[in-house]
Amino acid sequence: MPTSDDRLIVALDVPNALAGLDLAATLGDAVGFYKIGLGMLTGGGLALANELKTDHGKRIFLDMKLFDIGATVEAAVRGLAQFDLDFLTVHGDPHVVRAAKEGASGSNMKILAVTVLTSLDRQDLDAGLIKAGTLPDLVAERAGRAFAAGADGVIASPQEAAMIRALPEATGRLIVTPGVRPAGAALGDQKRVATPAQAISDGADHIVVGRPIWQAPDPAAAARAIRDALPR
């Protein structure tokens, strides 16, 4: 039995880098892949990413969801690429994806495009003046356009993983799913969820889990339980 399974990515949604290092130490060999998000950026997130990668041999998913004019995105991604990180998120608009891929050129960092945030539903999209259509259809359309622009993968809810995996453009591309909750776990701010095993079965390459692990009485045991429940 492997000591970790990189299909499981643990979200380090804690206040600062010190808390992130403490959690990583608690999880130990049970977890080999971590997500560091925008909320950690002012708390030493880049330093934490570099330390976990360089000193502890962990894989790192930097979840920045970048969105700006092409030149700014390209410059930002070029700066981040020097840290030898594994995944970086940008919004799935084609001009953003193209710029991010240019900025990442020469590195091994994968650019993942956000389709529709897993905390949103149709009512939220209406409030944001997003065009009419069912949420799954919009996710599929954004995923296809992001792949056409060169995205290495997409971020999508587990409820859309199977649909995206079926797209011809998805061949050889990654699907990473937040909004994953073990059976019985609280939904928190997520609205489109599935269990870890279901998400993998439906075509996800990686699942992202945060609070159900780091709020557990024994976080390492919680991570191992999720890992062991994934399809082989």
C-alpha positions as CSV (number, residue, x, y, z in Angstrom):
1,M,0.0,0.0,0.0
2,P,1.5,3.4,-1.0
3,T,2.2,5.9,1.8
4,S,0.5,8.6,-0.3
5,D,-1.7,8.9,-3.4
6,D,-1.2,12.0,-5.4
7,R,-4.7,11.8,-6.7
8,L,-5.6,13.3,-3.4
9,I,-4.6,17.0,-3.0
10,V,-5.1,18.6,0.4
11,A,-6.1,22.2,0.5
12,L,-4.0,24.1,3.0
13,D,-6.7,26.7,3.7
14,V,-5.1,27.7,7.0
15,P,-4.2,31.3,8.1
16,N,-0.5,31.4,7.4
17,A,2.6,29.5,6.4
18,L,3.5,28.3,9.9
19,A,0.0,26.8,10.3
20,G,0.5,25.2,6.9
21,L,3.8,23.7,7.9
22,D,2.3,22.4,11.1
23,L,-0.5,20.7,9.2
24,A,1.9,19.2,6.7
25,A,4.0,17.8,9.5
26,T,0.8,16.3,11.1
27,L,-0.2,14.7,7.8
28,G,3.3,13.4,7.1
29,D,3.6,10.7,4.5
30,A,-0.2,10.4,4.2
31,V,-0.2,13.3,1.8
32,G,2.1,14.1,-1.1
33,F,0.3,16.9,-2.9
34,Y,-0.9,20.2,-1.5
35,K,-3.0,23.1,-2.7
36,I,-2.1,26.6,-1.6
37,G,-4.7,29.2,-2.4
38,L,-5.2,33.0,-2.7
39,G,-6.2,33.3,0.9
40,M,-2.7,32.1,2.0
41,L,-0.8,34.5,-0.3
42,T,-0.4,37.3,2.2
43,G,0.4,34.7,4.9
44,G,3.6,33.5,3.3
45,G,1.9,31.2,0.7
46,L,4.7,31.3,-1.9
47,A,7.4,30.7,0.8
48,L,5.3,27.7,2.0
49,A,5.0,26.4,-1.5
50,N,8.7,26.6,-2.0
51,E,9.6,25.0,1.3
52,L,7.2,22.1,0.9
53,K,8.4,21.5,-2.6
54,T,12.2,21.9,-2.0
55,D,12.7,20.7,1.5
56,H,9.9,18.1,1.8
57,G,9.5,16.8,-1.7
58,K,5.8,17.6,-1.9
59,R,3.9,18.4,-5.1
60,I,2.3,21.8,-5.1
61,F,-0.9,23.2,-6.7
62,L,-0.9,27.0,-6.6
63,D,-4.5,28.0,-6.8
64,M,-4.4,31.7,-7.7
65,K,-7.2,31.8,-10.3
66,L,-5.4,34.5,-12.2
67,F,-7.4,36.9,-14.4
68,D,-6.2,40.1,-16.1
69,I,-5.1,41.3,-19.5
70,G,-2.9,38.9,-21.3
71,A,0.5,40.7,-20.8
72,T,-0.1,40.9,-17.0
73,V,-1.1,37.2,-16.8
74,E,1.9,36.2,-18.8
75,A,4.3,38.1,-16.6
76,A,2.7,36.8,-13.4
77,V,2.9,33.2,-14.6
78,R,6.5,33.6,-15.8
79,G,7.4,34.8,-12.3
80,L,5.6,31.9,-10.6
81,A,7.1,29.3,-13.0
82,Q,10.6,29.9,-11.5
83,F,9.4,28.1,-8.3
84,D,9.1,24.7,-10.1
85,L,5.5,24.2,-8.9
86,D,3.2,21.6,-10.4
87,F,-0.2,23.2,-11.1
88,L,-1.4,26.8,-11.4
89,T,-5.0,27.9,-11.9
90,V,-6.2,30.7,-14.1
91,H,-9.7,31.7,-15.2
92,G,-10.7,29.7,-18.3
93,D,-11.2,32.7,-20.6
94,P,-9.2,31.8,-23.8
95,H,-7.1,35.0,-23.7
96,V,-6.1,34.3,-20.1
97,V,-5.2,30.6,-20.9
98,R,-3.1,31.5,-23.9
99,A,-1.2,34.1,-21.9
100,A,-0.6,31.8,-19.0
101,K,0.7,29.0,-21.3
102,E,3.1,31.5,-22.8
103,G,4.3,32.5,-19.4
104,A,4.8,28.9,-18.3
105,S,6.7,27.9,-21.4
106,G,10.0,26.3,-20.6
107,S,8.7,25.0,-17.3
108,N,6.9,21.8,-16.2
109,M,4.1,23.8,-14.5
110,K,0.6,22.8,-15.7
111,I,-2.0,25.5,-16.4
112,L,-5.4,24.5,-15.2
113,A,-8.4,26.6,-16.3
114,V,-11.3,27.4,-14.0
115,T,-14.6,26.7,-15.6
116,V,-17.3,27.8,-13.1
117,L,-16.5,28.0,-9.5
118,T,-17.9,25.1,-7.5
119,S,-19.4,27.5,-5.0
120,L,-21.7,29.0,-7.7
121,D,-25.1,28.0,-9.0
122,R,-27.4,29.3,-11.7
123,Q,-28.7,32.1,-9.5
124,D,-25.2,33.3,-8.8
125,L,-24.5,33.3,-12.6
126,D,-27.6,35.3,-13.2
127,A,-26.5,37.9,-10.7
128,G,-23.1,38.1,-12.5
129,L,-24.8,38.6,-15.9
130,I,-23.5,35.3,-17.2
131,K,-25.3,34.2,-20.3
132,A,-28.3,31.9,-20.1
133,G,-27.9,28.1,-20.2
134,T,-27.7,25.2,-17.8
135,L,-24.7,25.2,-15.6
136,P,-23.3,21.9,-16.9
137,D,-23.6,23.2,-20.5
138,L,-21.7,26.3,-19.6
139,V,-19.0,24.3,-17.8
140,A,-18.6,22.0,-20.8
141,E,-18.4,25.0,-23.2
142,R,-15.8,26.8,-21.1
143,A,-13.8,23.6,-20.7
144,G,-13.8,23.0,-24.5
145,R,-12.7,26.6,-25.2
146,A,-10.0,26.4,-22.5
147,F,-8.6,23.2,-24.0
148,A,-8.6,24.8,-27.4
149,A,-6.6,27.7,-26.0
150,G,-4.0,25.2,-24.7
151,A,-5.0,24.5,-21.1
152,D,-3.3,21.4,-19.6
153,G,-6.4,20.7,-17.6
154,V,-9.5,22.2,-16.0
155,I,-11.0,22.8,-12.6
156,A,-14.6,21.6,-12.5
157,S,-17.0,20.3,-9.9
158,P,-17.2,16.5,-9.6
159,Q,-20.7,16.7,-11.0
160,E,-19.3,17.8,-14.3
161,A,-16.2,15.5,-14.4
162,A,-17.8,12.7,-16.5
163,M,-19.2,15.2,-19.0
164,I,-15.9,16.9,-19.5
165,R,-14.0,13.7,-19.7
166,A,-16.3,12.7,-22.6
167,L,-15.2,15.8,-24.6
168,P,-12.9,14.9,-27.5
169,E,-10.7,17.8,-26.5
170,A,-10.2,16.3,-23.0
171,T,-8.1,13.5,-24.3
172,G,-4.8,13.6,-22.4
173,R,-5.9,16.6,-20.3
174,L,-6.3,16.8,-16.5
175,I,-9.5,17.2,-14.6
176,V,-9.1,18.5,-11.0
177,T,-12.2,18.6,-8.8
178,P,-12.7,20.6,-5.7
179,G,-16.1,20.4,-4.0
180,V,-15.3,16.8,-2.9
181,R,-16.8,15.7,0.4
182,P,-16.6,12.3,2.0
183,A,-19.9,10.8,2.8
184,G,-21.5,12.5,5.8
185,A,-19.2,15.6,5.7
186,A,-20.6,19.1,5.9
187,L,-20.9,20.8,2.5
188,G,-19.5,24.2,3.8
189,D,-19.6,26.7,1.0
190,Q,-19.7,24.2,-1.8
191,K,-22.9,23.7,-3.8
192,R,-21.9,21.1,-6.4
193,V,-20.3,18.1,-4.6
194,A,-19.6,14.4,-4.8
195,T,-17.7,11.8,-2.8
196,P,-14.0,11.3,-3.5
197,A,-14.5,7.8,-5.0
198,Q,-17.4,9.0,-7.2
199,A,-15.3,12.0,-8.5
200,I,-12.5,9.7,-9.6
201,S,-14.8,7.2,-11.1
202,D,-16.4,9.9,-13.1
203,G,-13.1,10.9,-14.7
204,A,-11.3,13.2,-12.3
205,D,-7.5,12.8,-12.2
206,H,-7.2,14.6,-8.8
207,I,-9.6,15.6,-6.0
208,V,-9.1,18.5,-3.7
209,V,-10.1,18.1,0.0
210,G,-9.6,20.6,2.7
211,R,-11.8,20.9,5.8
212,P,-12.9,17.3,6.1
213,I,-9.2,16.5,6.5
214,W,-7.7,19.3,8.5
215,Q,-10.7,19.7,10.8
216,A,-10.8,16.0,11.6
217,P,-9.6,14.9,15.1
218,D,-6.9,12.9,13.3
219,P,-6.1,14.6,10.0
220,A,-3.6,11.9,8.9
221,A,-6.2,9.2,9.5
222,A,-8.8,11.1,7.6
223,A,-6.4,11.6,4.6
224,R,-5.6,7.9,4.6
225,A,-9.3,6.9,4.8
226,I,-10.0,9.1,1.7
227,R,-7.0,7.7,-0.1
228,D,-7.9,4.1,0.6
229,A,-11.5,4.7,-0.6
230,L,-10.3,5.8,-4.1
231,P,-10.8,3.3,-7.0
232,R,-7.8,1.3,-8.0
